[in-house]
Amino acid sequence: MKEHPVLGHVALGYSPVIDRQRAVVATRVTVFPQPGEATPDAAALLQALQEVWPAPAEGADLQLTLRPLDPGNAPPRAAMPGAAATPMAHPVSLNVAGEALLRAVMEAHPPPHLMIEVPAFMASDPAHHNALRAMREAGSVLLIKGRPLVPLSPEVLACFSHSIVEAGEDRRTGTNPPSSVRQISTVQAGARTSVDVEQAFQRGAVAVLGYPLDDPLPSASASGRSKVPTDVQVVMELIQGVDRELPVARLEAVLKRDPTLAFRLLRYLNSPAFGLSAEITSFGHAIMMLGYARLKRWLALLLASSSKGANAKPLLHAALRRGLLMEELVRGNGDAEMRGEMFLCGVFSLLDRLLQQPFAELLGSVPVPERVQQTLRGEGGPYEPYLDLVRAIEQEAVFDIRERTEKLLLGPAEVNRAVLVALRGARQLDG
């Protein structure tokens, strides 16, 4: 990725947009200008983002339709031409947490494939109405963030495809009087548990914003060993075998017990994010090309992706990005062993939730380096400050991002570049 000086003047956070099927259909990127500085270069910021989310090829269909609930289950909403079926088009939504920078972004003619969030107070200001109409006419997808204090005119409201409403502000019932925001579909922010997510969809939201990471942690089984699904057992055996550097024939025999795992592993290894010059055609070929140590990290990702729980998709989405981001944060000063362990730490940091087993049980079955175990058990260790920074970035908590960046003696540009590189790599693996 190119060097972008503008990344030294902002802080970046990200969170997912999750649809009713619990699939992650878009990424929200939040941009915080650094306090006390001049407004960052909006055009340069947009150029940096487009390295991760380039404009689609002409004629490509990237529509991601978020359909409302069946009318029999959803609260009534007033009809607006095109509103009910408006797609949440394109894979990224830009949330600029600074009025001056957001105005600059709007004036910089952002490309239509970047969705733009506009606070309700700006949408209510007539000074911005011409800019909003111009962006909409140019093909931009606009989202109104929060509830306006006064109803918007139909002409202004027509500029927006969706509204973003915080948890606690959206308590709709069939007897509530209609408001202007309820005439367009709602994306619920602030849903932190699977119960929050389900309730948001029951109220008629078409998507939720953020990872549901606050569910209770899994408890230990009575026997001290939970029943492990067959495909998870196969991946655990592979990781143990690779850790002991068993002969290729023995490892391939294990993998053949579940052909779908072999397919998923080869899909990962042959993705653009992996950057190999030759196509990997077998497990033995993978070991020959990569070596045991490098292969182990991708088996870790395969283990995380074995979960079949209701919220597995968002959790795997988070785990992959954690692993890539933690690895990227030490790209400049960590050796290969440290980078590999950081990747494992990030991917495995949600393994207890993905597989519904506490780490006390999991770590007895999966060989994990001691420094990674310390962090996963909550015992500190050298990787814990990096995981804390990644969590702050996921939560879009700007004060925590700045504090933890300084604690690690990292610069804002260094962290932001790592965020964008990790998000780009994750998108390539998702594809």
N, C-alpha and C positions, 0 to 999 in steps of 0.2 A: 504494500500500500504506500502511496506517495506521502511525503511529509506535508502536513497542512498546519501552518502556524496558527490558524484560528483555533485549533484544538487546545492551545495553551491558555485560551481566554474564556473557556467554558468548562462546565462539568456535565457529564452525560450519565443518564440513567436509562433503563429500559424495562419494559414489562410486556406481557403477551395480551393479545385480544383473543378470547376463547369463545367458541360458538356453542350452541346447545348440545352438539355431539361431543363436546369437550376437546375438539380439535383446535389447535392454535392457528388462526387464520391471518393474523397480522401481528406486527411488533410495534409497540409505541416507544418512541425515543423522546425522552425529555431533555431539554437543553436549558441549563442554568448559566446565565452570564456570571462571570466572576465579579464580586462586589468591588465597587470603587474604580472600575475600569471603564473606558469608553465602550460604546456599543460594538460588539464584535462584527466582523465583516460577514454580512448575511450571505452574499454570493459565494464566498469561500466556504462557509458552513454547508451550503447546499451542495457544492462540488464534492466535499468530503463524504457526505451522506450518499451521494450517487455512486461512489466507489463500492458501497455495500449493496445499494438498491439501484442499479442502473435502469435507465428507461427501457421499457419492454420493446422488443423488436416490433416493427410495424406489422399490424395485423394480429399480434399475439393477444390472446384472451386471458387476462389476469383477474377477471371479475370474481370476487369472493362474496357470494350472496348470503346475507344473513336474513333469514325469513322470520317474520313474526310468528308467534304461537297461533295455533288454530283459534279462530274467532270465538269458539265456544269456551275456550279456557283463558283467553286474554281479556284484560280490561278493554272497554271500547275506546277507540281513538278516532278523532275526526279525520275525514278523508282529505287527502292532499294529492294532487296529480303526481303520480310517480313515487310518492313517499313510501307507501307500504312495501313496494318491491325494489326500492333503491338498493343496489348492491354496495357492500363495503368494499370498494374497488381498491386493489393494489395492496402490497404487503407491509406498508409502513405508515404510521401516523406520527406526525411531528407535533410535539407539545413544547412550545417555547415559553419558559417561565420568566418572562420579562417583557413588559409592554413595548419598550423601545426596540428590542431585538425582533419581536414578532412583527411590528410595523415594518421594520427593515426587510424581513423575510417576505412579507406580502408585497412590498414594493419591488423586490428582486425577481418577481415573476417565477415562483417555484414551479418546477415541472409538474404536470398533471398527475403523474403516478405517485407523488407524495401527498398523502392526506394531511390537511392542516387543521389543527384545533384552535378555535377562537373562543376566548372567554366571553361569557354572557354580557359582561359590562361593555366590552368592545362591540359586540354585535348590536347592542342597544344604542350605540353612539352614532348619530347620523353622519359624523365625520368619516366613518369607515364604510358606509353603505356602498358607495361607488366602487371601492376596492373589492368588497365582497362580491358584488355583482360581476365585476370584470373577471375575477378569479373563477367564479362558477361558469361564466360563459366560455372561459378558456379550457374548461374541462376539469378543474380542480374539484376534489371531493373535500367538502368542509364539514367539520363537526363542531357543534356549539357545546361549550364546556360550562356546566352549571345552569342555573335557572335565572332567566332575566327578571329584573324587578318589575318590569311592565311588559305586557304582551307585545311581541314583535309583529310588525305588519306582515301580511301574507307574502308580499314581495321579498322582504328580507328573510323571512322564515324559509322561503323556497330555495335560498342559497345553501341550506344545510341538509345533509343527508341523514345525519344521526345526531342525537344529543348524548353527552356524557354526564351522568348524574351520580353523585357520590352516595354511598350507602347511608341510609338514614334520611336522605332527602327524597327518596322514591318509595313512598308507601301508598301506592295507588290502590283504590278499590273502585268497584263499579258505581259507587255513590258520590265519588269525589267530583267536583266541578272540573271541566276540562281546562287546561292551560295551553299556551301556544307550544311549549316544548313537547307536550304529550301528543301532538299531532304528527310527530316524526318518531322514528324508532329509537329506543333507548339502549345505550351501552352502560352497564352498571359498573361503576368504579368502587373500590374498597371492599370487594368480596374476598375475605381472607381464609375462609374455611369452605369445605364442600357443602355444608349446610347453607352458608351464605350464597354460594353459587346456585344451588337448586332453588332457593327462595327467589333469587333475582329472576330466574327464568320463569318461575311460576307467576311472577308479577308482570311478565310480558317483555322482559329485556330480550334483545336479540343477541347479546354478547355480554361477557363480563371482562373487566380489565384488571389484570394482576394475577399472580400465582396464588392458588389456595394452599398455603404452606403452614397454616396455623391449626390444622387438625391435630388431635391428640396423638402422641407418639405411640407406636405399637408396643404392647406389653409382652413380657416374657411368657412363653408357653409353660404349662404345668410340668412338662417333662424336661424343659430346658432345650428342646429341639422341635421346632415347628416342622410340619409336613411341607416338603419342598416340591414344587411341580417338576415334572420330568425334564422339561426344556431348561429350567434353571439348574437342575442337577448336572445336566450335560455341560453347560457353560462353566459351572464351578469346577467340574472335573478337568475341563480344558485349561482353565486358569492354573489349577494346581499342577497339571502336567507340564504346561509351558514354564511355570516357575521352577520345576525340577529338571527342565530341558529333556523330557522324555523323547524317545525316537519318534520321528514323524509318523511312521506307520501306526504306532499305538495311538497317537493323537487323532489321526484321521479315522481310526476305528471308533473312537468316542464320538466324533462329530457325525459319523454316518448314522448314528442312532436317531438323529433328528435332522433330516435334509433341509427343513426350512431354516434352521440355524445357519447351515452352510451358505444358503442363498443370501441371508441377511448379512452375514459376515463379508462375503465377497462384494455385496452391494456397497458396504461401507468402504472397503479397501479400494474399490475402483471408482469412488466418487471423486469429483474434481478437487475437493478439499485435500485429498491425500497426496495429490501431485506426483503420482508414480508415472514413469515414462513407459512402462509396459503393463498390460492388463494382467491382473492376478487371476489365475484359472483354477487353483486348488489350494488347499490348506498347506500342503507341502511347498508349493510355489511361494506362498506367503511367507513361510519361515525362511526360505532361501533368500527372498528379496529383502525381508525386514529384519530377520533375527528374532530371537525369543523375546528379548526385553521390549522391543518396540511393538511387537504383536500383542503383548499382554494388555496394553492400554486399550486396544480396540476390542479385545475380549471383555474388558470391563464395561465398555459401552454396550456391548451385546448383552451382558448380564443385566444392566439397568433396563434395557429395552424389552426384557422378558416379562415385565409386569403386565398383567391383564386387568388391573383394577379400573374402577370407573374414572378415576382422575389420573390415570397413568400417562396420558398424552401430555398434559401440561407439566407434570413432574419430570418426564423424560426430556422435554423441551428445556426445562431449567437445568437439569443435570448436565446435558451436553454443553450448554453455554457456560456453565460454571467450570467444567473441565477445560474447555478451550481458553476461557478468560484467565483462569489461574495459571495455566501454562504460559500464556502470552505475557502476563505481568512480570515474569522472570526471564523473558526471552533474552534480554540484554545482559543479564548478570548471573544467570543460573546455568549450571552444566546440564548435560543431557539427562543424567540420572534425576536431578532435581526437577527438571521440566516434566519428566515422565511421572514422577511422584505427585507433582502438583495437579496434573491432569487426572490421575487416579483419585486424588483427594476431592476434587470438584465433582467428578462423576459419581463417586461413592457417597458424597455427602447427603444424598437423598435416597440412598439404597434401602435404608430401613423403612421409609415410607413407600417406596416402590414395591418392595417385596413383602411388606407387612411383617417384618421381623426386627427385633431390636438388634443394635450393633453387637451386643454381648453374645448373641447367637451367631450372627452373620460372620463376625470376624474369626470365629472358630472354624468356619468352613472355607473361607476365601483368604488366600495368602495376601496380606497387605503389609507394606513396609512399616516399620515401627513409627516413623515420623508421621505417616498418614494415620495410623491407628490412634495416636495421641490426639489428633485433631478430631477424628470421628467420635471418639469417646468423650470429648469435651474436656480433655486434660491438658489443653494448651498445645505446646509444640510449635515449631517454627512456621508451620503453614496456617495456623489459626488466624493471624492478622490478615492474611490474604483472603481467606474465606469470609472474614468479617467485612472486608471491603467489597467483595462480590455481592454479599447480601445487601449491603447499603445501596449498591448500584441497582440491584433488582427492585428494591423498595423505593427507588427514586428519592432517597433521603439525602438532600444536598449537604446538610451540615455534617452528617456521618461520613459521607463520601469525602469531604474535604479533610475532616479530622483523621480518618484512617489512611488517606493518601499521604498526609504529612507524617503520620506515625511510621509509615514504611519508607520514608525519605524518597518518595516518588514525586514526579512533577505532574501537573494536570495533563499536559500534552501526552506524556508517556502512558498514563492510565487511559485517556480517551482513545488514543490510537489502539491500545490493546482491546478496548471494548469493541471498536469497529472491526478490527481484524477478526476477533472471535465471532462476532455476529455474522460476518461474511462467511467464515469457514463453516459455521453451523448451518447457514442457509444452503450451502453447497451439499452438506451431508443430508439435510432434510429432503433435498430434491429427488 
